[in-house]
Amino acid sequence: MAGKGKVHFLTAYIEFLLDEGIKSEEYYLGDASRFLRFLLARVEEGDIKAFVEHTSPSYQKRLRQSLRKFYVFAQKELKITNTALEQV
């Protein structure tokens, strides 16, 4: 992915599937989505802290804000609750 520049994860996955000749990516995206929701529901506070703190202080501030918004989405739309995510 480094050669493609700034590409978002799921967009890159869809492009990969298309490059692999997959005509119907629905099953693949559904499985990937379920896997990511599984992980998100189980992430621990230390994991989140390590992810955020490996960045610069200015990016940490923005990252915490955007991750809080993502948690609201995960909670409302995906019905994922995880107290570790509330600590962002």
Protein Blocks (a to p, Z undefined) as FASTA:
>chain_A
ZZnopadfklmmmmmmmmnopablmlmmmmmmmmmmmmmmmpcfklmmmmmmmpcfklmm
mmmmmmmmmmmmmmmmnopacfklmmZZ
